[in-house]
Amino acid sequence: MDVKQNAPQKAKVTKERKKKVYYIAPLVLLAVVIALVEFIVVAFDISRTVLPAPHAIFSHMVRNFERDILSHMLFTLRVILTGYFVAIPLGMLIAAISSQFNILIKAITPLNILLVVTPMITLVPLLMLWMGFDARVRIIVVILQATPIIAINTLTGFSRTEAMKLELMRSMGASRLQTFFKVVFPNALPQVFTGLKLGCIFSTIAAKVRLHFFYYRSNERGFSGRKRGAWVPNSNVLGSYYDRDGIWHYFNCRIDWHNTISVGSFN
């Protein structure tokens, strides 16, 4: 009797341990990777311009977080959330309508796959030429990247409903709308949530796609240029160029609030 009574308690303890391991294991692996990178940088004396040490990255981030990172992080987060929350209903609506007609499934699926596999960096220049350089372009890129993957996974879930359940709903006189909300949609929830997870990842990647254009000319002093496009005011820009003799140079620019570039340093 004691063994039977203690069995549920032991199972609960085992489940809690597994849950702790589930959360602790990634943190331990992350700490090991950071320590390994730190060791490699110090042991091989790698230049900080090639690979900065993790402790230097962290300390610099803490010191300059409020001044250089916070405002840009909030802006990027707003772009991600705006595009993502537009892509969710749009992707699910496309999947819901397509699932009702086989011809739409065959027509839309290749287009969705094409948008998923197409690198957004190939479309961003065209969008910037058509629509300008403001935040709307980045939101549209997020929508274009997240909507197809959400639609594909959701449509997969809608299309895998068991035929016996559909026949049962027809025999009971249920309409298409009733069948969809009572059988098809609940049955597709695992695939829907998979699409939402992937859509979140794709949205984050798409929000970081950006292009900056600028003119430059080489002279005896090195570099001079003017802003063209969506530079972030009051920020530092690291770049490089070839001079007339074919020598590769690096430069560090400071962009002030008047959209002018002041050259900082050269190699």
Residue frames relative to the residue before (quaternion, step in Angstrom):
aa qw qx qy qz dx dy dz
M 1.0000 0.0000 0.0000 0.0000 0.00 0.00 0.00
D 0.6515 0.5267 -0.3242 0.4394 3.59 0.94 -0.89
V 0.6438 0.5263 -0.3249 0.4505 3.55 1.01 -0.83
K 0.6652 0.4999 -0.3011 0.4658 3.59 0.96 -0.86
Q 0.6649 0.4988 -0.3069 0.4636 3.61 1.01 -0.74
N 0.7040 0.4633 -0.2679 0.4669 3.59 1.04 -0.75
A 0.4998 0.6867 -0.4146 0.3267 3.60 1.21 -0.34
P 0.6794 0.4657 -0.3203 0.4680 3.66 0.81 -0.84
Q 0.6393 0.5299 -0.3281 0.4504 3.58 1.03 -0.77
K 0.6510 0.5026 -0.3119 0.4756 3.60 0.99 -0.83
A 0.6371 0.5250 -0.3258 0.4608 3.57 1.01 -0.79
K 0.6404 0.5248 -0.3183 0.4617 3.58 1.05 -0.79
V 0.6512 0.5114 -0.3098 0.4673 3.58 1.00 -0.89
T 0.6475 0.5188 -0.3124 0.4626 3.57 0.99 -0.87
K 0.6469 0.5207 -0.3138 0.4603 3.57 0.99 -0.82
E 0.6540 0.5069 -0.3108 0.4678 3.60 0.99 -0.82
R 0.6353 0.5204 -0.3298 0.4656 3.59 1.03 -0.76
K 0.6526 0.5074 -0.3145 0.4667 3.57 0.92 -0.85
K 0.6336 0.5353 -0.3254 0.4540 3.56 1.05 -0.77
K 0.6480 0.5092 -0.3101 0.4740 3.59 1.01 -0.84
V 0.6474 0.5104 -0.3156 0.4699 3.58 0.97 -0.87
Y 0.6095 0.5770 -0.3382 0.4258 3.58 1.04 -0.79
Y 0.7358 0.3962 -0.2237 0.5017 3.58 1.01 -0.81
I 0.6852 0.5001 -0.2940 0.4404 3.60 1.01 -0.73
A 0.6020 0.6130 -0.3613 0.3623 3.62 0.97 -0.83
P 0.6782 0.4681 -0.3283 0.4616 3.69 0.79 -0.80
L 0.6399 0.5273 -0.3304 0.4508 3.60 1.02 -0.74
V 0.6390 0.5153 -0.3220 0.4716 3.57 1.02 -0.81
L 0.6563 0.5067 -0.3109 0.4646 3.59 0.93 -0.88
L 0.6390 0.5244 -0.3219 0.4616 3.59 0.99 -0.82
A 0.6540 0.5076 -0.3116 0.4665 3.59 0.96 -0.85
V 0.6414 0.5194 -0.3214 0.4643 3.60 1.00 -0.79
V 0.6586 0.5031 -0.3138 0.4634 3.61 0.93 -0.87
I 0.6524 0.5046 -0.3183 0.4673 3.61 0.93 -0.87
A 0.6616 0.4995 -0.3094 0.4659 3.59 0.93 -0.87
L 0.6411 0.5222 -0.3247 0.4592 3.60 1.03 -0.76
V 0.6521 0.4989 -0.3138 0.4769 3.60 0.96 -0.86
E 0.6311 0.5316 -0.3272 0.4604 3.59 0.98 -0.82
F 0.6591 0.5079 -0.3011 0.4658 3.58 0.94 -0.88
I 0.6622 0.5080 -0.3133 0.4530 3.60 0.90 -0.89
V 0.6573 0.5158 -0.3136 0.4512 3.60 0.92 -0.90
V 0.7028 0.4546 -0.2689 0.4765 3.58 0.90 -0.93
A 0.6885 0.5087 -0.2961 0.4236 3.59 0.84 -0.95
F 0.7742 0.3276 -0.1709 0.5139 3.59 0.97 -0.85
D 0.3829 -0.7606 0.4548 0.2609 3.57 1.32 0.19
I 0.1443 0.8129 -0.5438 0.1504 3.57 0.81 1.03
S 0.5139 -0.6573 0.4599 0.3039 3.55 -0.94 0.91
R 0.5309 -0.6525 0.4391 0.3154 3.57 -1.04 0.76
T 0.5954 0.5523 -0.3725 0.4491 3.61 1.19 -0.35
V 0.6663 0.4628 -0.2931 0.5059 3.58 1.24 -0.44
L 0.7786 -0.1380 0.1293 0.5984 3.58 0.83 -1.01
P 0.2313 -0.7854 0.5564 0.1414 3.62 -0.24 1.18
A 0.5436 -0.6015 0.4711 0.3475 3.56 -1.16 0.57
P 0.5947 -0.5985 0.3920 0.3666 3.62 -1.00 0.72
H 0.6521 0.5088 -0.3409 0.4468 3.62 0.95 -0.75
A 0.6321 0.5200 -0.3351 0.4666 3.62 1.10 -0.64
I 0.6288 0.5255 -0.3282 0.4699 3.57 1.03 -0.78
F 0.6803 0.4977 -0.2922 0.4518 3.56 0.87 -0.96
S 0.6762 0.4921 -0.3018 0.4577 3.60 0.88 -0.91
H 0.6440 0.5055 -0.3203 0.4765 3.59 1.01 -0.79
M 0.6477 0.5213 -0.3197 0.4545 3.58 0.98 -0.81
V 0.6582 0.5019 -0.3122 0.4663 3.59 0.97 -0.82
R 0.6751 0.5091 -0.2992 0.4422 3.59 0.92 -0.89
N 0.8104 0.2859 -0.1175 0.4976 3.56 0.91 -0.92
F 0.3220 0.7877 -0.4855 0.2004 3.59 1.24 0.20
E 0.7291 0.4427 -0.2605 0.4523 3.58 0.68 -1.05
R 0.7066 0.4783 -0.2697 0.4464 3.59 0.98 -0.79
D 0.8353 0.2533 -0.0821 0.4810 3.58 0.76 -1.05
I 0.7648 0.4096 -0.1949 0.4575 3.60 1.05 -0.66
L 0.6511 0.5840 -0.3400 0.3456 3.58 0.81 -1.01
S 0.6954 0.4800 -0.2980 0.4441 3.61 0.74 -0.99
H 0.6747 0.4810 -0.2947 0.4760 3.59 0.98 -0.83
M 0.6244 0.5365 -0.3368 0.4571 3.58 1.07 -0.72
L 0.6640 0.4972 -0.3045 0.4681 3.60 0.95 -0.86
F 0.6351 0.5231 -0.3287 0.4636 3.58 1.04 -0.77
T 0.6735 0.4864 -0.2934 0.4730 3.59 0.90 -0.93
L 0.6329 0.5275 -0.3298 0.4609 3.59 1.02 -0.78
R 0.6398 0.5183 -0.3240 0.4659 3.58 1.01 -0.76
V 0.6350 0.5204 -0.3235 0.4705 3.58 1.03 -0.80
I 0.6597 0.5149 -0.3078 0.4527 3.58 0.92 -0.94
L 0.7038 0.4715 -0.2780 0.4528 3.58 0.77 -1.02
T 0.6441 0.5224 -0.3317 0.4496 3.59 0.96 -0.81
G 0.7007 0.4600 -0.2728 0.4722 3.57 0.83 -0.97
Y 0.6599 0.5267 -0.3099 0.4370 3.57 0.99 -0.85
F 0.7169 0.4420 -0.2627 0.4709 3.58 0.89 -0.90
V 0.5903 0.4930 -0.3800 0.5139 3.58 1.26 -0.09
A 0.6651 0.5259 -0.3039 0.4344 3.59 1.00 -0.82
I 0.5977 0.5933 -0.3732 0.3892 3.62 1.03 -0.70
P 0.7431 0.3691 -0.2676 0.4899 3.67 0.56 -0.96
L 0.6190 0.5531 -0.3546 0.4304 3.58 1.07 -0.67
G 0.6819 0.4825 -0.2873 0.4686 3.59 0.90 -0.91
M 0.6724 0.4851 -0.3004 0.4715 3.57 0.96 -0.83
L 0.6252 0.5272 -0.3414 0.4633 3.60 1.07 -0.69
I 0.6392 0.5169 -0.3227 0.4691 3.58 0.95 -0.84
A 0.6743 0.4896 -0.2956 0.4671 3.59 0.93 -0.90
A 0.6584 0.5200 -0.3189 0.4409 3.60 0.94 -0.86
I 0.6810 0.4671 -0.2976 0.4791 3.60 0.91 -0.84
S 0.6683 0.5156 -0.3087 0.4384 3.57 0.92 -0.89
S 0.6393 0.5650 -0.3319 0.4025 3.57 1.01 -0.77
Q 0.6502 0.5348 -0.3176 0.4364 3.58 1.18 -0.41
F 0.7709 0.2380 -0.1279 0.5768 3.59 1.27 -0.33
N 0.4343 -0.7259 0.4740 0.2445 3.58 -0.65 1.12
I 0.6233 0.5499 -0.3478 0.4337 3.59 1.05 -0.71
L 0.6461 0.5071 -0.3200 0.4722 3.61 1.08 -0.69
I 0.6078 0.5468 -0.3555 0.4530 3.59 1.05 -0.71
K 0.6955 0.4679 -0.2760 0.4703 3.58 0.90 -0.93
A 0.6784 0.4963 -0.2953 0.4543 3.59 1.10 -0.64
I 0.7535 0.4211 -0.2200 0.4544 3.59 0.88 -0.94
T 0.5892 0.6171 -0.3758 0.3616 3.61 0.99 -0.72
P 0.6700 0.4758 -0.3364 0.4599 3.69 0.79 -0.77
L 0.6398 0.5231 -0.3297 0.4565 3.59 1.03 -0.74
N 0.6397 0.5189 -0.3194 0.4686 3.57 1.00 -0.81
I 0.6585 0.4999 -0.3080 0.4707 3.58 0.93 -0.90
L 0.6341 0.5347 -0.3295 0.4511 3.59 1.00 -0.81
L 0.6722 0.4842 -0.2984 0.4740 3.60 0.95 -0.83
V 0.6347 0.5338 -0.3373 0.4454 3.60 1.05 -0.71
V 0.7559 0.4011 -0.2167 0.4699 3.59 0.84 -0.96
T 0.5807 0.5812 -0.3871 0.4185 3.62 1.21 -0.26
P 0.4010 -0.7020 0.5245 0.2671 3.63 -0.72 0.96
M 0.4721 -0.7087 0.4501 0.2689 3.56 -0.74 1.07
I 0.5732 0.6066 -0.3862 0.3929 3.57 1.14 -0.52
T 0.6219 0.5310 -0.3460 0.4600 3.60 1.21 -0.36
L 0.7067 0.4414 -0.2575 0.4893 3.61 1.19 -0.48
V 0.5498 0.6532 -0.3903 0.3446 3.58 1.14 -0.59
P 0.6496 0.5114 -0.3593 0.4329 3.68 0.80 -0.77
L 0.6511 0.5075 -0.3220 0.4635 3.59 0.98 -0.80
L 0.6574 0.5054 -0.3100 0.4651 3.58 0.94 -0.87
M 0.6545 0.5083 -0.3171 0.4612 3.58 1.02 -0.75
L 0.6419 0.5070 -0.3232 0.4759 3.58 1.07 -0.67
W 0.7034 0.4698 -0.2672 0.4617 3.58 1.01 -0.79
M 0.8325 0.2600 -0.0706 0.4842 3.56 0.89 -0.99
G 0.5990 -0.5689 0.3810 0.4152 3.60 1.18 -0.12
F 0.5933 -0.6192 0.4291 0.2836 3.51 -1.37 -0.19
D 0.4773 0.6921 -0.4429 0.3113 3.61 1.16 0.24
A 0.7643 -0.4077 0.2584 0.4276 3.56 -1.35 -0.03
R 0.5361 0.6462 -0.4132 0.3526 3.62 1.12 -0.44
V 0.6188 0.5541 -0.3459 0.4363 3.55 1.05 -0.76
R 0.6695 0.4898 -0.3061 0.4671 3.59 0.92 -0.86
I 0.6312 0.5186 -0.3378 0.4675 3.60 1.04 -0.69
I 0.6489 0.5067 -0.3149 0.4722 3.58 0.98 -0.84
V 0.6238 0.5295 -0.3394 0.4639 3.60 1.02 -0.74
V 0.6392 0.5151 -0.3226 0.4711 3.59 0.98 -0.81
I 0.6558 0.5069 -0.3119 0.4645 3.58 0.93 -0.88
L 0.6713 0.4991 -0.2989 0.4592 3.59 0.91 -0.90
Q 0.6926 0.4737 -0.2829 0.4647 3.59 1.07 -0.67
A 0.7423 0.4320 -0.2321 0.4567 3.60 0.94 -0.86
T 0.6203 0.5899 -0.3560 0.3749 3.61 0.97 -0.79
P 0.6871 0.4885 -0.3277 0.4265 3.68 0.73 -0.86
I 0.6807 0.4841 -0.3162 0.4499 3.61 0.87 -0.85
I 0.6210 0.5114 -0.3401 0.4870 3.60 1.10 -0.64
A 0.6664 0.5066 -0.3043 0.4546 3.58 0.92 -0.88
I 0.6515 0.5243 -0.3272 0.4400 3.62 0.92 -0.85
N 0.7059 0.4527 -0.2757 0.4698 3.59 0.80 -0.97
T 0.6510 0.5065 -0.3237 0.4634 3.58 0.97 -0.78
L 0.6541 0.5075 -0.3103 0.4673 3.58 0.97 -0.84
T 0.6031 0.5482 -0.3523 0.4600 3.59 1.08 -0.67
G 0.6655 0.4965 -0.2976 0.4712 3.57 0.97 -0.85
F 0.6611 0.5079 -0.3115 0.4562 3.57 0.96 -0.83
S 0.7037 0.4840 -0.2646 0.4478 3.58 1.04 -0.74
R 0.6869 0.4967 -0.2802 0.4505 3.62 1.23 -0.27
T 0.3326 0.7393 -0.5160 0.2765 3.56 1.15 0.49
E 0.5214 -0.6584 0.4431 0.3137 3.58 -0.90 0.91
A 0.5275 -0.6658 0.4378 0.2947 3.55 -0.92 0.97
M 0.6167 0.5592 -0.3550 0.4254 3.62 1.05 -0.71
K 0.6424 0.5130 -0.3285 0.4651 3.61 1.02 -0.72
L 0.6536 0.5056 -0.3169 0.4655 3.56 0.99 -0.80
E 0.6480 0.5102 -0.3164 0.4686 3.58 1.00 -0.82
L 0.6276 0.5324 -0.3365 0.4576 3.58 1.03 -0.74
M 0.6617 0.4916 -0.3130 0.4717 3.60 0.94 -0.83
R 0.6393 0.5111 -0.3345 0.4672 3.63 1.02 -0.69
S 0.6626 0.5124 -0.3100 0.4498 3.57 0.97 -0.85
M 0.6815 0.4611 -0.2773 0.4960 3.56 1.21 -0.54
G 0.5371 -0.6690 0.3787 0.3473 3.58 1.30 0.14
A 0.3577 0.7438 -0.4959 0.2698 3.60 1.16 0.46
S 0.4581 -0.6696 0.5137 0.2792 3.54 -1.11 0.72
R 0.6880 -0.4590 0.3491 0.4405 3.58 -1.30 0.13
L 0.6529 0.5203 -0.3126 0.4532 3.57 0.99 -0.85
Q 0.6576 0.4941 -0.3077 0.4783 3.58 0.96 -0.86
T 0.6428 0.5187 -0.3256 0.4602 3.60 0.96 -0.81
F 0.6541 0.5285 -0.3187 0.4373 3.54 0.96 -0.87
F 0.7586 0.4054 -0.2277 0.4564 3.60 0.72 -1.03
K 0.7282 0.4333 -0.2499 0.4685 3.61 1.06 -0.59
V 0.7924 0.2595 -0.1331 0.5358 3.61 1.12 -0.54
V 0.7397 0.4501 -0.2584 0.4283 3.58 0.57 -1.18
F 0.7120 0.4710 -0.2740 0.4429 3.58 0.73 -1.04
P 0.6719 0.4703 -0.3273 0.4692 3.67 0.81 -0.81
N 0.6480 0.5267 -0.3195 0.4480 3.58 1.03 -0.76
A 0.7134 0.4626 -0.2450 0.4658 3.60 1.14 -0.66
L 0.3976 0.7668 -0.4544 0.2177 3.63 1.21 -0.12
P 0.6250 0.5276 -0.3730 0.4380 3.69 0.88 -0.67
Q 0.6839 0.4636 -0.2833 0.4870 3.59 0.93 -0.86
V 0.6047 0.5566 -0.3553 0.4454 3.60 1.07 -0.67
F 0.6937 0.4645 -0.2808 0.4735 3.59 0.87 -0.93
T 0.5893 0.5422 -0.3688 0.4719 3.59 1.13 -0.54
G 0.6559 0.5050 -0.3034 0.4720 3.56 0.99 -0.83
L 0.6393 0.5204 -0.3272 0.4619 3.60 1.03 -0.74
K 0.6379 0.5171 -0.3287 0.4665 3.60 1.01 -0.78
L 0.6824 0.4724 -0.2875 0.4780 3.57 0.88 -0.95
G 0.6286 0.5420 -0.3342 0.4465 3.57 1.04 -0.74
C 0.6253 0.5302 -0.3304 0.4677 3.58 1.08 -0.71
I 0.6524 0.5007 -0.3097 0.4773 3.59 0.98 -0.84
F 0.6748 0.4911 -0.2964 0.4643 3.59 0.87 -0.93
S 0.6245 0.5426 -0.3406 0.4467 3.60 1.04 -0.73
T 0.6544 0.5140 -0.3105 0.4595 3.57 0.97 -0.86
I 0.6571 0.4975 -0.3106 0.4736 3.57 0.98 -0.83
A 0.6813 0.5038 -0.2971 0.4401 3.59 0.88 -0.95
A 0.6354 0.5518 -0.3380 0.4213 3.60 1.02 -0.72
K 0.6824 0.4867 -0.2893 0.4623 3.58 1.16 -0.50
V 0.5079 0.6275 -0.4377 0.3959 3.58 1.24 -0.07
R 0.1849 0.7762 -0.5808 0.1616 3.57 -0.66 1.08
L 0.1546 -0.7654 0.6174 0.0955 3.52 -1.22 0.51
H 0.1032 -0.7638 0.6337 0.0669 3.53 -1.07 0.77
F 0.1412 -0.7824 0.6033 0.0625 3.54 -0.94 0.92
F 0.1447 0.7807 -0.6029 0.0780 3.53 -0.97 0.74
Y 0.4153 -0.6766 0.5515 0.2561 3.48 -1.27 0.55
Y 0.0234 0.7890 -0.6139 -0.0124 3.55 -1.12 0.49
R 0.0815 -0.7648 0.6343 0.0779 3.53 -1.28 0.35
S 0.3663 -0.7225 0.5449 0.2165 3.54 -1.02 0.78
N 0.0381 0.7745 -0.6311 0.0191 3.56 -1.08 0.75
E 0.7563 -0.3841 0.2468 0.4685 3.55 -1.24 -0.16
R 0.6802 0.4713 -0.2937 0.4786 3.62 1.18 -0.46
G 0.6829 -0.4987 0.2955 0.4445 3.60 1.16 -0.23
F 0.8100 -0.2384 0.2334 0.4823 3.59 -0.07 -1.23
S 0.1196 0.7455 -0.6553 0.0202 3.53 -1.17 0.59
G 0.0438 0.8324 -0.5481 0.0696 3.57 -0.98 0.62
R 0.2733 -0.7223 0.6049 0.1943 3.52 -1.38 0.08
K 0.5554 -0.6204 0.4503 0.3222 3.49 -1.21 0.61
R 0.0745 0.7519 -0.6544 0.0290 3.49 -1.14 0.78
G 0.7595 0.3327 -0.2408 0.5044 3.60 -0.48 1.08
A 0.7215 -0.4577 0.3432 0.3900 3.50 -1.30 -0.50
W 0.0359 0.7936 -0.6035 0.0688 3.60 0.42 1.17
V 0.4000 -0.6756 0.5564 0.2719 3.56 -1.17 0.55
P 0.4018 -0.7391 0.4742 0.2597 3.64 -0.51 1.08
N 0.8456 0.1858 -0.1488 0.4778 3.51 -1.29 0.56
S 0.5668 0.5742 -0.3931 0.4411 3.58 0.90 0.90
N 0.4749 -0.6577 0.5103 0.2853 3.54 -1.31 0.35
V 0.1078 -0.7813 0.6131 0.0462 3.58 -1.07 0.76
L 0.1834 -0.7674 0.6069 0.0952 3.57 -0.87 0.98
G 0.0864 0.8124 -0.5685 0.0966 3.55 -0.78 1.01
S 0.2096 -0.7631 0.5964 0.1344 3.56 -1.32 -0.08
Y 0.0117 0.7956 -0.6052 0.0236 3.56 -1.23 0.44
Y 0.4367 -0.6389 0.5588 0.2980 3.54 -1.38 0.21
D 0.3098 -0.7213 0.5770 0.2254 3.57 -1.01 0.71
R 0.7529 -0.4056 0.2615 0.4475 3.56 -1.29 -0.05
D 0.6891 0.4704 -0.2723 0.4792 3.58 1.15 -0.56
G 0.5516 -0.6406 0.3827 0.3727 3.58 1.28 0.12
I 0.4784 0.6521 -0.4493 0.3795 3.58 1.23 0.43
W 0.3900 -0.7351 0.5167 0.2012 3.56 -0.92 1.02
H 0.0718 -0.8021 0.5928 -0.0103 3.58 -0.82 1.08
Y 0.2298 -0.7178 0.6354 0.1679 3.52 -1.29 0.53
F 0.0399 -0.7982 0.6003 0.0310 3.55 -1.09 0.65
N 0.2418 -0.7478 0.6039 0.1332 3.54 -1.25 0.50
C 0.1048 -0.8314 0.5456 0.0122 3.58 -0.41 1.24
R 0.2241 -0.7288 0.6287 0.1529 3.50 -1.30 0.50
I 0.1632 -0.7915 0.5848 0.0698 3.59 -0.65 1.11
D 0.2033 -0.8091 0.5405 0.1089 3.57 -0.49 1.14
W 0.7298 -0.4524 0.3000 0.4156 3.56 -1.34 0.00
H 0.6428 0.4976 -0.3307 0.4794 3.61 1.29 -0.16
N 0.4932 -0.7006 0.3964 0.3298 3.56 1.34 0.33
T 0.4951 0.6085 -0.4657 0.4096 3.59 1.04 0.74
I 0.3655 -0.7290 0.5458 0.1927 3.52 -1.19 0.65
S 0.0665 -0.7699 0.6336 0.0367 3.54 -0.87 0.96
V 0.3906 -0.7461 0.4944 0.2152 3.54 -0.73 1.12
G 0.3020 -0.7808 0.5255 0.1515 3.53 -0.89 0.97
S 0.8038 -0.1875 0.1870 0.5327 3.60 0.39 -1.15
F 0.2149 -0.7557 0.6070 0.1196 3.52 -1.29 0.56
N 0.3897 -0.6687 0.5562 0.3027 3.53 -1.27 0.19
